[in-house]
Amino acid sequence: MRERDIRGVTRRKRRYLTKQDAKAAPAPDLVGRDFTAAEPGTKLVGDITYLATIEGWWYLATVIDLEASSGC
């Protein structure tokens, strides 16, 4: 894309609805950046995102078992 000077189109200015509390303590890193697990069900991680569609916003949540994904 850089070689051909192609860029994505931004439809509107990004709004941030959540305001960070500067006084709040950061969340603890319970995994400790170790993404391996000895047996299934001992380390689970997740994420959530939202997608703009013609019908409105769709929310996508995932849960991943690190033991099952450690062989990838």
N, CA, C, O and CB atoms as a CASP TS submission, in Angstrom:
PFRMAT TS
TARGET T0000
AUTHOR 0000-0000-0000
METHOD Language model
MODEL 1
PARENT N/A
ATOM      1  N   MET     1       0.830  -1.176   0.000  1.00  0.00           N
ATOM      2  CA  MET     1       0.000   0.000   0.000  1.00  0.00           C
ATOM      3  C   MET     1       0.881   1.248   0.000  1.00  0.00           C
ATOM      4  O   MET     1       0.571   2.228  -0.678  1.00  0.00           O
ATOM      5  CB  MET     1      -0.947  -0.007   1.207  1.00  0.00           C
ATOM      6  N   ARG     2       1.972   1.216   0.756  1.00  0.00           N
ATOM      7  CA  ARG     2       2.861   2.380   0.809  1.00  0.00           C
ATOM      8  C   ARG     2       3.498   2.636  -0.550  1.00  0.00           C
ATOM      9  O   ARG     2       3.615   3.783  -0.980  1.00  0.00           O
ATOM     10  CB  ARG     2       3.952   2.180   1.874  1.00  0.00           C
ATOM     11  N   GLU     3       3.912   1.556  -1.232  1.00  0.00           N
ATOM     12  CA  GLU     3       4.545   1.710  -2.538  1.00  0.00           C
ATOM     13  C   GLU     3       3.610   2.354  -3.556  1.00  0.00           C
ATOM     14  O   GLU     3       4.058   3.123  -4.407  1.00  0.00           O
ATOM     15  CB  GLU     3       5.011   0.362  -3.051  1.00  0.00           C
ATOM     16  N   ARG     4       2.329   2.052  -3.479  1.00  0.00           N
ATOM     17  CA  ARG     4       1.357   2.581  -4.442  1.00  0.00           C
ATOM     18  C   ARG     4       0.566   3.776  -3.912  1.00  0.00           C
ATOM     19  O   ARG     4      -0.378   4.242  -4.551  1.00  0.00           O
ATOM     20  CB  ARG     4       0.398   1.491  -4.843  1.00  0.00           C
ATOM     21  N   ASP     5       0.967   4.270  -2.722  1.00  0.00           N
ATOM     22  CA  ASP     5       0.323   5.425  -2.088  1.00  0.00           C
ATOM     23  C   ASP     5      -1.191   5.213  -1.922  1.00  0.00           C
ATOM     24  O   ASP     5      -2.000   6.090  -2.224  1.00  0.00           O
ATOM     25  CB  ASP     5       0.586   6.692  -2.917  1.00  0.00           C
ATOM     26  N   ILE     6      -1.541   4.011  -1.429  1.00  0.00           N
ATOM     27  CA  ILE     6      -2.947   3.691  -1.164  1.00  0.00           C
ATOM     28  C   ILE     6      -3.196   3.889   0.322  1.00  0.00           C
ATOM     29  O   ILE     6      -2.401   3.441   1.148  1.00  0.00           O
ATOM     30  CB  ILE     6      -3.304   2.224  -1.608  1.00  0.00           C
ATOM     31  N   ARG     7      -4.294   4.557   0.673  1.00  0.00           N
ATOM     32  CA  ARG     7      -4.620   4.819   2.076  1.00  0.00           C
ATOM     33  C   ARG     7      -6.064   4.455   2.353  1.00  0.00           C
ATOM     34  O   ARG     7      -6.915   4.510   1.465  1.00  0.00           O
ATOM     35  CB  ARG     7      -4.364   6.292   2.434  1.00  0.00           C
ATOM     36  N   GLY     8      -6.329   4.085   3.589  1.00  0.00           N
ATOM     37  CA  GLY     8      -7.692   3.799   4.007  1.00  0.00           C
ATOM     38  C   GLY     8      -8.508   5.077   4.114  1.00  0.00           C
ATOM     39  O   GLY     8      -7.955   6.169   4.252  1.00  0.00           O
ATOM     40  N   VAL     9      -9.814   4.936   4.049  1.00  0.00           N
ATOM     41  CA  VAL     9     -10.711   6.077   4.141  1.00  0.00           C
ATOM     42  C   VAL     9     -11.299   6.125   5.541  1.00  0.00           C
ATOM     43  O   VAL     9     -11.841   5.132   6.024  1.00  0.00           O
ATOM     44  CB  VAL     9     -11.830   6.000   3.071  1.00  0.00           C
ATOM     45  N   THR    10     -11.195   7.264   6.185  1.00  0.00           N
ATOM     46  CA  THR    10     -11.795   7.468   7.494  1.00  0.00           C
ATOM     47  C   THR    10     -13.104   8.207   7.293  1.00  0.00           C
ATOM     48  O   THR    10     -13.123   9.308   6.743  1.00  0.00           O
ATOM     49  CB  THR    10     -10.840   8.251   8.448  1.00  0.00           C
ATOM     50  N   ARG    11     -14.186   7.611   7.735  1.00  0.00           N
ATOM     51  CA  ARG    11     -15.501   8.207   7.513  1.00  0.00           C
ATOM     52  C   ARG    11     -15.775   9.399   8.405  1.00  0.00           C
ATOM     53  O   ARG    11     -16.373  10.382   7.968  1.00  0.00           O
ATOM     54  CB  ARG    11     -16.562   7.182   7.723  1.00  0.00           C
ATOM     55  N   ARG    12     -15.350   9.319   9.625  1.00  0.00           N
ATOM     56  CA  ARG    12     -15.616  10.410  10.548  1.00  0.00           C
ATOM     57  C   ARG    12     -14.529  10.477  11.610  1.00  0.00           C
ATOM     58  O   ARG    12     -13.748   9.541  11.784  1.00  0.00           O
ATOM     59  CB  ARG    12     -16.993  10.243  11.201  1.00  0.00           C
ATOM     60  N   LYS    13     -14.495  11.569  12.294  1.00  0.00           N
ATOM     61  CA  LYS    13     -13.511  11.746  13.347  1.00  0.00           C
ATOM     62  C   LYS    13     -13.802  10.765  14.480  1.00  0.00           C
ATOM     63  O   LYS    13     -14.958  10.556  14.847  1.00  0.00           O
ATOM     64  CB  LYS    13     -13.513  13.204  13.865  1.00  0.00           C
ATOM     65  N   ARG    14     -12.773  10.182  15.018  1.00  0.00           N
ATOM     66  CA  ARG    14     -12.920   9.189  16.083  1.00  0.00           C
ATOM     67  C   ARG    14     -13.292   9.885  17.393  1.00  0.00           C
ATOM     68  O   ARG    14     -12.667  10.866  17.795  1.00  0.00           O
ATOM     69  CB  ARG    14     -11.613   8.369  16.255  1.00  0.00           C
ATOM     70  N   ARG    15     -14.316   9.356  18.038  1.00  0.00           N
ATOM     71  CA  ARG    15     -14.730   9.865  19.341  1.00  0.00           C
ATOM     72  C   ARG    15     -14.374   8.843  20.399  1.00  0.00           C
ATOM     73  O   ARG    15     -14.548   7.641  20.195  1.00  0.00           O
ATOM     74  CB  ARG    15     -16.248  10.183  19.369  1.00  0.00           C
ATOM     75  N   TYR    16     -13.883   9.313  21.513  1.00  0.00           N
ATOM     76  CA  TYR    16     -13.565   8.432  22.617  1.00  0.00           C
ATOM     77  C   TYR    16     -14.619   8.636  23.691  1.00  0.00           C
ATOM     78  O   TYR    16     -14.732   9.720  24.264  1.00  0.00           O
ATOM     79  CB  TYR    16     -12.131   8.698  23.167  1.00  0.00           C
ATOM     80  N   LEU    17     -15.390   7.588  23.961  1.00  0.00           N
ATOM     81  CA  LEU    17     -16.469   7.683  24.932  1.00  0.00           C
ATOM     82  C   LEU    17     -16.003   7.386  26.348  1.00  0.00           C
ATOM     83  O   LEU    17     -16.627   7.813  27.319  1.00  0.00           O
ATOM     84  CB  LEU    17     -17.581   6.744  24.557  1.00  0.00           C
ATOM     85  N   THR    18     -14.913   6.658  26.458  1.00  0.00           N
ATOM     86  CA  THR    18     -14.393   6.294  27.770  1.00  0.00           C
ATOM     87  C   THR    18     -13.249   7.232  28.123  1.00  0.00           C
ATOM     88  O   THR    18     -12.341   7.444  27.319  1.00  0.00           O
ATOM     89  CB  THR    18     -13.925   4.812  27.798  1.00  0.00           C
ATOM     90  N   LYS    19     -13.294   7.785  29.309  1.00  0.00           N
ATOM     91  CA  LYS    19     -12.223   8.665  29.765  1.00  0.00           C
ATOM     92  C   LYS    19     -11.425   7.935  30.832  1.00  0.00           C
ATOM     93  O   LYS    19     -11.983   7.414  31.798  1.00  0.00           O
ATOM     94  CB  LYS    19     -12.787  10.014  30.312  1.00  0.00           C
ATOM     95  N   GLN    20     -10.124   7.906  30.645  1.00  0.00           N
ATOM     96  CA  GLN    20      -9.246   7.197  31.568  1.00  0.00           C
ATOM     97  C   GLN    20      -9.116   7.969  32.881  1.00  0.00           C
ATOM     98  O   GLN    20      -8.980   9.192  32.891  1.00  0.00           O
ATOM     99  CB  GLN    20      -7.860   6.980  30.933  1.00  0.00           C
ATOM    100  N   ASP    21      -9.160   7.234  33.973  1.00  0.00           N
ATOM    101  CA  ASP    21      -8.964   7.825  35.291  1.00  0.00           C
ATOM    102  C   ASP    21      -7.462   7.817  35.589  1.00  0.00           C
ATOM    103  O   ASP    21      -6.874   6.759  35.812  1.00  0.00           O
ATOM    104  CB  ASP    21      -9.774   7.046  36.397  1.00  0.00           C
ATOM    105  N   ALA    22      -6.857   8.988  35.590  1.00  0.00           N
ATOM    106  CA  ALA    22      -5.415   9.092  35.789  1.00  0.00           C
ATOM    107  C   ALA    22      -4.989   8.626  37.178  1.00  0.00           C
ATOM    108  O   ALA    22      -3.836   8.239  37.367  1.00  0.00           O
ATOM    109  CB  ALA    22      -4.965  10.520  35.568  1.00  0.00           C
ATOM    110  N   LYS    23      -5.894   8.656  38.149  1.00  0.00           N
ATOM    111  CA  LYS    23      -5.564   8.268  39.525  1.00  0.00           C
ATOM    112  C   LYS    23      -5.706   6.758  39.764  1.00  0.00           C
ATOM    113  O   LYS    23      -5.208   6.245  40.767  1.00  0.00           O
ATOM    114  CB  LYS    23      -6.457   9.024  40.499  1.00  0.00           C
ATOM    115  N   ALA    24      -6.370   6.053  38.865  1.00  0.00           N
ATOM    116  CA  ALA    24      -6.619   4.624  39.057  1.00  0.00           C
ATOM    117  C   ALA    24      -5.335   3.814  38.877  1.00  0.00           C
ATOM    118  O   ALA    24      -4.492   4.142  38.043  1.00  0.00           O
ATOM    119  CB  ALA    24      -7.695   4.133  38.077  1.00  0.00           C
ATOM    120  N   ALA    25      -5.204   2.767  39.662  1.00  0.00           N
ATOM    121  CA  ALA    25      -4.050   1.871  39.545  1.00  0.00           C
ATOM    122  C   ALA    25      -4.219   0.997  38.305  1.00  0.00           C
ATOM    123  O   ALA    25      -5.339   0.600  37.986  1.00  0.00           O
ATOM    124  CB  ALA    25      -3.891   0.990  40.825  1.00  0.00           C
ATOM    125  N   PRO    26      -3.130   0.689  37.600  1.00  0.00           N
ATOM    126  CA  PRO    26      -3.250  -0.167  36.415  1.00  0.00           C
ATOM    127  C   PRO    26      -3.690  -1.581  36.800  1.00  0.00           C
ATOM    128  O   PRO    26      -3.425  -2.042  37.909  1.00  0.00           O
ATOM    129  CB  PRO    26      -1.912  -0.220  35.655  1.00  0.00           C
ATOM    130  N   ALA    27      -4.355  -2.250  35.885  1.00  0.00           N
ATOM    131  CA  ALA    27      -4.796  -3.620  36.127  1.00  0.00           C
ATOM    132  C   ALA    27      -3.577  -4.538  36.214  1.00  0.00           C
ATOM    133  O   ALA    27      -2.609  -4.339  35.481  1.00  0.00           O
ATOM    134  CB  ALA    27      -5.764  -4.095  35.008  1.00  0.00           C
ATOM    135  N   PRO    28      -3.605  -5.534  37.091  1.00  0.00           N
ATOM    136  CA  PRO    28      -2.447  -6.428  37.224  1.00  0.00           C
ATOM    137  C   PRO    28      -2.307  -7.349  36.008  1.00  0.00           C
ATOM    138  O   PRO    28      -3.305  -7.748  35.408  1.00  0.00           O
ATOM    139  CB  PRO    28      -2.570  -7.271  38.506  1.00  0.00           C
ATOM    140  N   ASP    29      -1.076  -7.678  35.653  1.00  0.00           N
ATOM    141  CA  ASP    29      -0.789  -8.597  34.560  1.00  0.00           C
ATOM    142  C   ASP    29      -0.775 -10.012  35.140  1.00  0.00           C
ATOM    143  O   ASP    29       0.273 -10.500  35.563  1.00  0.00           O
ATOM    144  CB  ASP    29       0.578  -8.248  33.855  1.00  0.00           C
ATOM    145  N   LEU    30      -1.936 -10.669  35.162  1.00  0.00           N
ATOM    146  CA  LEU    30      -2.063 -11.982  35.799  1.00  0.00           C
ATOM    147  C   LEU    30      -1.371 -13.086  35.029  1.00  0.00           C
ATOM    148  O   LEU    30      -0.997 -14.103  35.613  1.00  0.00           O
ATOM    149  CB  LEU    30      -3.509 -12.331  35.966  1.00  0.00           C
ATOM    150  N   VAL    31      -1.191 -12.908  33.726  1.00  0.00           N
ATOM    151  CA  VAL    31      -0.530 -13.920  32.910  1.00  0.00           C
ATOM    152  C   VAL    31       0.983 -13.741  32.964  1.00  0.00           C
ATOM    153  O   VAL    31       1.725 -14.701  32.757  1.00  0.00           O
ATOM    154  CB  VAL    31      -1.026 -13.851  31.456  1.00  0.00           C
ATOM    155  N   GLY    32       1.445 -12.537  33.238  1.00  0.00           N
ATOM    156  CA  GLY    32       2.881 -12.292  33.332  1.00  0.00           C
ATOM    157  C   GLY    32       3.608 -12.479  32.017  1.00  0.00           C
ATOM    158  O   GLY    32       4.789 -12.828  32.008  1.00  0.00           O
ATOM    159  N   ARG    33       2.928 -12.255  30.909  1.00  0.00           N
ATOM    160  CA  ARG    33       3.489 -12.396  29.557  1.00  0.00           C
ATOM    161  C   ARG    33       3.941 -13.818  29.248  1.00  0.00           C
ATOM    162  O   ARG    33       4.706 -14.028  28.306  1.00  0.00           O
ATOM    163  CB  ARG    33       4.659 -11.452  29.385  1.00  0.00           C
ATOM    164  N   ASP    34       3.489 -14.784  30.013  1.00  0.00           N
ATOM    165  CA  ASP    34       3.786 -16.196  29.758  1.00  0.00           C
ATOM    166  C   ASP    34       2.523 -16.806  29.157  1.00  0.00           C
ATOM    167  O   ASP    34       1.566 -17.110  29.870  1.00  0.00           O
ATOM    168  CB  ASP    34       4.232 -16.960  31.084  1.00  0.00           C
ATOM    169  N   PHE    35       2.531 -16.983  27.825  1.00  0.00           N
ATOM    170  CA  PHE    35       1.328 -17.437  27.131  1.00  0.00           C
ATOM    171  C   PHE    35       1.341 -18.940  26.869  1.00  0.00           C
ATOM    172  O   PHE    35       0.823 -19.401  25.852  1.00  0.00           O
ATOM    173  CB  PHE    35       1.177 -16.694  25.821  1.00  0.00           C
ATOM    174  N   THR    36       1.931 -19.700  27.783  1.00  0.00           N
ATOM    175  CA  THR    36       1.903 -21.159  27.692  1.00  0.00           C
ATOM    176  C   THR    36       1.193 -21.701  28.920  1.00  0.00           C
ATOM    177  O   THR    36       1.217 -21.087  29.986  1.00  0.00           O
ATOM    178  CB  THR    36       3.343 -21.751  27.571  1.00  0.00           C
ATOM    179  N   ALA    37       0.566 -22.849  28.764  1.00  0.00           N
ATOM    180  CA  ALA    37      -0.133 -23.485  29.884  1.00  0.00           C
ATOM    181  C   ALA    37       0.146 -24.981  29.844  1.00  0.00           C
ATOM    182  O   ALA    37       0.249 -25.578  28.773  1.00  0.00           O
ATOM    183  CB  ALA    37      -1.671 -23.203  29.830  1.00  0.00           C
ATOM    184  N   ALA    38       0.265 -25.570  31.014  1.00  0.00           N
ATOM    185  CA  ALA    38       0.584 -27.000  31.115  1.00  0.00           C
ATOM    186  C   ALA    38      -0.615 -27.878  30.775  1.00  0.00           C
ATOM    187  O   ALA    38      -0.446 -28.963  30.218  1.00  0.00           O
ATOM    188  CB  ALA    38       1.078 -27.329  32.519  1.00  0.00           C
ATOM    189  N   GLU    39      -1.816 -27.426  31.100  1.00  0.00           N
ATOM    190  CA  GLU    39      -3.007 -28.242  30.834  1.00  0.00           C
ATOM    191  C   GLU    39      -4.178 -27.332  30.462  1.00  0.00           C
ATOM    192  O   GLU    39      -4.179 -26.147  30.794  1.00  0.00           O
ATOM    193  CB  GLU    39      -3.368 -29.120  32.072  1.00  0.00           C
ATOM    194  N   PRO    40      -5.166 -27.888  29.778  1.00  0.00           N
ATOM    195  CA  PRO    40      -6.309 -27.090  29.338  1.00  0.00           C
ATOM    196  C   PRO    40      -7.079 -26.479  30.508  1.00  0.00           C
ATOM    197  O   PRO    40      -7.206 -27.086  31.571  1.00  0.00           O
ATOM    198  CB  PRO    40      -7.244 -27.945  28.504  1.00  0.00           C
ATOM    199  N   GLY    41      -7.584 -25.281  30.294  1.00  0.00           N
ATOM    200  CA  GLY    41      -8.437 -24.632  31.276  1.00  0.00           C
ATOM    201  C   GLY    41      -7.713 -23.914  32.398  1.00  0.00           C
ATOM    202  O   GLY    41      -8.360 -23.391  33.305  1.00  0.00           O
ATOM    203  N   THR    42      -6.366 -23.872  32.364  1.00  0.00           N
ATOM    204  CA  THR    42      -5.645 -23.200  33.446  1.00  0.00           C
ATOM    205  C   THR    42      -5.378 -21.732  33.153  1.00  0.00           C
ATOM    206  O   THR    42      -5.315 -20.917  34.074  1.00  0.00           O
ATOM    207  CB  THR    42      -4.339 -23.904  33.707  1.00  0.00           C
ATOM    208  N   LYS    43      -5.219 -21.383  31.862  1.00  0.00           N
ATOM    209  CA  LYS    43      -5.025 -19.986  31.476  1.00  0.00           C
ATOM    210  C   LYS    43      -5.975 -19.651  30.332  1.00  0.00           C
ATOM    211  O   LYS    43      -5.884 -20.210  29.239  1.00  0.00           O
ATOM    212  CB  LYS    43      -3.545 -19.717  31.063  1.00  0.00           C
ATOM    213  N   LEU    44      -6.879 -18.733  30.609  1.00  0.00           N
ATOM    214  CA  LEU    44      -7.826 -18.276  29.601  1.00  0.00           C
ATOM    215  C   LEU    44      -7.645 -16.780  29.426  1.00  0.00           C
ATOM    216  O   LEU    44      -7.517 -16.046  30.406  1.00  0.00           O
ATOM    217  CB  LEU    44      -9.295 -18.623  29.997  1.00  0.00           C
ATOM    218  N   VAL    45      -7.634 -16.325  28.183  1.00  0.00           N
ATOM    219  CA  VAL    45      -7.540 -14.901  27.885  1.00  0.00           C
ATOM    220  C   VAL    45      -8.705 -14.520  26.981  1.00  0.00           C
ATOM    221  O   VAL    45      -9.301 -15.381  26.334  1.00  0.00           O
ATOM    222  CB  VAL    45      -6.174 -14.550  27.217  1.00  0.00           C
ATOM    223  N   GLY    46      -9.023 -13.247  26.937  1.00  0.00           N
ATOM    224  CA  GLY    46     -10.144 -12.817  26.113  1.00  0.00           C
ATOM    225  C   GLY    46      -9.959 -11.411  25.596  1.00  0.00           C
ATOM    226  O   GLY    46      -9.062 -10.683  26.021  1.00  0.00           O
ATOM    227  N   ASP    47     -10.824 -11.043  24.670  1.00  0.00           N
ATOM    228  CA  ASP    47     -10.806  -9.709  24.097  1.00  0.00           C
ATOM    229  C   ASP    47     -12.205  -9.397  23.598  1.00  0.00           C
ATOM    230  O   ASP    47     -13.011 -10.298  23.369  1.00  0.00           O
ATOM    231  CB  ASP    47      -9.757  -9.593  22.951  1.00  0.00           C
ATOM    232  N   ILE    48     -12.483  -8.120  23.432  1.00  0.00           N
ATOM    233  CA  ILE    48     -13.764  -7.687  22.894  1.00  0.00           C
ATOM    234  C   ILE    48     -13.513  -6.559  21.915  1.00  0.00           C
ATOM    235  O   ILE    48     -12.640  -5.721  22.141  1.00  0.00           O
ATOM    236  CB  ILE    48     -14.734  -7.241  24.024  1.00  0.00           C
ATOM    237  N   THR    49     -14.255  -6.531  20.847  1.00  0.00           N
ATOM    238  CA  THR    49     -14.178  -5.457  19.868  1.00  0.00           C
ATOM    239  C   THR    49     -15.562  -5.219  19.302  1.00  0.00           C
ATOM    240  O   THR    49     -16.470  -6.019  19.527  1.00  0.00           O
ATOM    241  CB  THR    49     -13.166  -5.790  18.742  1.00  0.00           C
ATOM    242  N   TYR    50     -15.732  -4.145  18.581  1.00  0.00           N
ATOM    243  CA  TYR    50     -17.015  -3.876  17.959  1.00  0.00           C
ATOM    244  C   TYR    50     -16.799  -3.556  16.494  1.00  0.00           C
ATOM    245  O   TYR    50     -15.776  -2.992  16.107  1.00  0.00           O
ATOM    246  CB  TYR    50     -17.746  -2.721  18.671  1.00  0.00           C
ATOM    247  N   LEU    51     -17.779  -3.927  15.688  1.00  0.00           N
ATOM    248  CA  LEU    51     -17.689  -3.791  14.240  1.00  0.00           C
ATOM    249  C   LEU    51     -18.872  -2.976  13.727  1.00  0.00           C
ATOM    250  O   LEU    51     -20.020  -3.233  14.092  1.00  0.00           O
ATOM    251  CB  LEU    51     -17.644  -5.179  13.558  1.00  0.00           C
ATOM    252  N   ALA    52     -18.586  -2.004  12.888  1.00  0.00           N
ATOM    253  CA  ALA    52     -19.657  -1.216  12.276  1.00  0.00           C
ATOM    254  C   ALA    52     -20.226  -1.990  11.100  1.00  0.00           C
ATOM    255  O   ALA    52     -19.478  -2.410  10.217  1.00  0.00           O
ATOM    256  CB  ALA    52     -19.142   0.182  11.818  1.00  0.00           C
ATOM    257  N   THR    53     -21.535  -2.184  11.077  1.00  0.00           N
ATOM    258  CA  THR    53     -22.206  -2.858   9.973  1.00  0.00           C
ATOM    259  C   THR    53     -23.365  -1.995   9.500  1.00  0.00           C
ATOM    260  O   THR    53     -23.682  -0.979  10.118  1.00  0.00           O
ATOM    261  CB  THR    53     -22.701  -4.268  10.394  1.00  0.00           C
ATOM    262  N   ILE    54     -23.986  -2.393   8.425  1.00  0.00           N
ATOM    263  CA  ILE    54     -25.158  -1.675   7.912  1.00  0.00           C
ATOM    264  C   ILE    54     -26.288  -1.710   8.932  1.00  0.00           C
ATOM    265  O   ILE    54     -27.059  -0.757   9.041  1.00  0.00           O
ATOM    266  CB  ILE    54     -25.630  -2.281   6.573  1.00  0.00           C
ATOM    267  N   GLU    55     -26.387  -2.803   9.678  1.00  0.00           N
ATOM    268  CA  GLU    55     -27.459  -2.971  10.665  1.00  0.00           C
ATOM    269  C   GLU    55     -27.164  -2.288  11.991  1.00  0.00           C
ATOM    270  O   GLU    55     -28.028  -2.265  12.868  1.00  0.00           O
ATOM    271  CB  GLU    55     -27.705  -4.433  10.908  1.00  0.00           C
ATOM    272  N   GLY    56     -25.983  -1.736  12.162  1.00  0.00           N
ATOM    273  CA  GLY    56     -25.590  -1.103  13.418  1.00  0.00           C
ATOM    274  C   GLY    56     -24.305  -1.733  13.933  1.00  0.00           C
ATOM    275  O   GLY    56     -23.596  -2.408  13.186  1.00  0.00           O
ATOM    276  N   TRP    57     -24.008  -1.516  15.195  1.00  0.00           N
ATOM    277  CA  TRP    57     -22.782  -2.031  15.791  1.00  0.00           C
ATOM    278  C   TRP    57     -22.962  -3.484  16.223  1.00  0.00           C
ATOM    279  O   TRP    57     -23.950  -3.825  16.873  1.00  0.00           O
ATOM    280  CB  TRP    57     -22.363  -1.167  16.988  1.00  0.00           C
ATOM    281  N   TRP    58     -22.009  -4.332  15.864  1.00  0.00           N
ATOM    282  CA  TRP    58     -21.965  -5.709  16.321  1.00  0.00           C
ATOM    283  C   TRP    58     -20.782  -5.834  17.263  1.00  0.00           C
ATOM    284  O   TRP    58     -19.716  -5.272  17.010  1.00  0.00           O
ATOM    285  CB  TRP    58     -21.856  -6.715  15.124  1.00  0.00           C
ATOM    286  N   TYR    59     -20.968  -6.561  18.338  1.00  0.00           N
ATOM    287  CA  TYR    59     -19.919  -6.752  19.331  1.00  0.00           C
ATOM    288  C   TYR    59     -19.387  -8.172  19.230  1.00  0.00           C
ATOM    289  O   TYR    59     -20.162  -9.126  19.148  1.00  0.00           O
ATOM    290  CB  TYR    59     -20.443  -6.461  20.759  1.00  0.00           C
ATOM    291  N   LEU    60     -18.092  -8.312  19.235  1.00  0.00           N
ATOM    292  CA  LEU    60     -17.447  -9.612  19.115  1.00  0.00           C
ATOM    293  C   LEU    60     -16.574  -9.836  20.346  1.00  0.00           C
ATOM    294  O   LEU    60     -15.653  -9.062  20.609  1.00  0.00           O
ATOM    295  CB  LEU    60     -16.604  -9.705  17.805  1.00  0.00           C
ATOM    296  N   ALA    61     -16.862 -10.888  21.094  1.00  0.00           N
ATOM    297  CA  ALA    61     -16.074 -11.236  22.272  1.00  0.00           C
ATOM    298  C   ALA    61     -15.466 -12.619  22.050  1.00  0.00           C
ATOM    299  O   ALA    61     -16.120 -13.515  21.516  1.00  0.00           O
ATOM    300  CB  ALA    61     -16.950 -11.204  23.573  1.00  0.00           C
ATOM    301  N   THR    62     -14.215 -12.783  22.462  1.00  0.00           N
ATOM    302  CA  THR    62     -13.534 -14.061  22.305  1.00  0.00           C
ATOM    303  C   THR    62     -12.923 -14.507  23.628  1.00  0.00           C
ATOM    304  O   THR    62     -12.534 -13.686  24.458  1.00  0.00           O
ATOM    305  CB  THR    62     -12.451 -13.966  21.222  1.00  0.00           C
ATOM    306  N   VAL    63     -12.848 -15.806  23.805  1.00  0.00           N
ATOM    307  CA  VAL    63     -12.141 -16.406  24.932  1.00  0.00           C
ATOM    308  C   VAL    63     -11.243 -17.480  24.335  1.00  0.00           C
ATOM    309  O   VAL    63     -11.706 -18.329  23.574  1.00  0.00           O
ATOM    310  CB  VAL    63     -13.140 -17.003  26.023  1.00  0.00           C
ATOM    311  N   ILE    64      -9.954 -17.446  24.680  1.00  0.00           N
ATOM    312  CA  ILE    64      -8.983 -18.379  24.114  1.00  0.00           C
ATOM    313  C   ILE    64      -8.311 -19.143  25.248  1.00  0.00           C
ATOM    314  O   ILE    64      -7.831 -18.549  26.214  1.00  0.00           O
ATOM    315  CB  ILE    64      -7.924 -17.633  23.245  1.00  0.00           C
ATOM    316  N   ASP    65      -8.285 -20.458  25.119  1.00  0.00           N
ATOM    317  CA  ASP    65      -7.571 -21.324  26.058  1.00  0.00           C
ATOM    318  C   ASP    65      -6.126 -21.375  25.601  1.00  0.00           C
ATOM    319  O   ASP    65      -5.852 -21.876  24.510  1.00  0.00           O
ATOM    320  CB  ASP    65      -8.205 -22.769  26.130  1.00  0.00           C
ATOM    321  N   LEU    66      -5.199 -20.878  26.392  1.00  0.00           N
ATOM    322  CA  LEU    66      -3.810 -20.805  25.968  1.00  0.00           C
ATOM    323  C   LEU    66      -3.169 -22.157  25.769  1.00  0.00           C
ATOM    324  O   LEU    66      -2.245 -22.264  24.963  1.00  0.00           O
ATOM    325  CB  LEU    66      -3.025 -20.036  26.955  1.00  0.00           C
ATOM    326  N   GLU    67      -3.605 -23.192  26.454  1.00  0.00           N
ATOM    327  CA  GLU    67      -3.026 -24.522  26.250  1.00  0.00           C
ATOM    328  C   GLU    67      -3.344 -25.005  24.852  1.00  0.00           C
ATOM    329  O   GLU    67      -2.491 -25.594  24.187  1.00  0.00           O
ATOM    330  CB  GLU    67      -3.552 -25.527  27.300  1.00  0.00           C
ATOM    331  N   ALA    68      -4.549 -24.763  24.404  1.00  0.00           N
ATOM    332  CA  ALA    68      -4.946 -25.230  23.073  1.00  0.00           C
ATOM    333  C   ALA    68      -4.236 -24.466  21.977  1.00  0.00           C
ATOM    334  O   ALA    68      -4.012 -25.011  20.896  1.00  0.00           O
ATOM    335  CB  ALA    68      -6.447 -25.103  22.892  1.00  0.00           C
ATOM    336  N   SER    69      -3.868 -23.196  22.230  1.00  0.00           N
ATOM    337  CA  SER    69      -3.241 -22.379  21.203  1.00  0.00           C
ATOM    338  C   SER    69      -1.720 -22.360  21.296  1.00  0.00           C
ATOM    339  O   SER    69      -1.061 -21.788  20.428  1.00  0.00           O
ATOM    340  CB  SER    69      -3.763 -20.980  21.286  1.00  0.00           C
ATOM    341  N   SER    70      -1.147 -22.976  22.333  1.00  0.00           N
ATOM    342  CA  SER    70       0.309 -22.895  22.524  1.00  0.00           C
ATOM    343  C   SER    70       1.087 -23.696  21.470  1.00  0.00           C
ATOM    344  O   SER    70       2.280 -23.453  21.284  1.00  0.00           O
ATOM    345  CB  SER    70       0.676 -23.397  23.918  1.00  0.00           C
ATOM    346  N   GLY    71       0.455 -24.626  20.790  1.00  0.00           N
ATOM    347  CA  GLY    71       1.140 -25.412  19.777  1.00  0.00           C
ATOM    348  C   GLY    71       1.187 -24.747  18.416  1.00  0.00           C
ATOM    349  O   GLY    71       1.777 -25.299  17.487  1.00  0.00           O
ATOM    350  N   CYS    72       0.580 -23.570  18.270  1.00  0.00           N
ATOM    351  CA  CYS    72       0.546 -22.891  16.975  1.00  0.00           C
ATOM    352  C   CYS    72       1.844 -22.220  16.657  1.00  0.00           C
ATOM    353  O   CYS    72       1.977 -21.604  15.600  1.00  0.00           O
ATOM    354  CB  CYS    72      -0.555 -21.882  16.939  1.00  0.00           C
TER
END
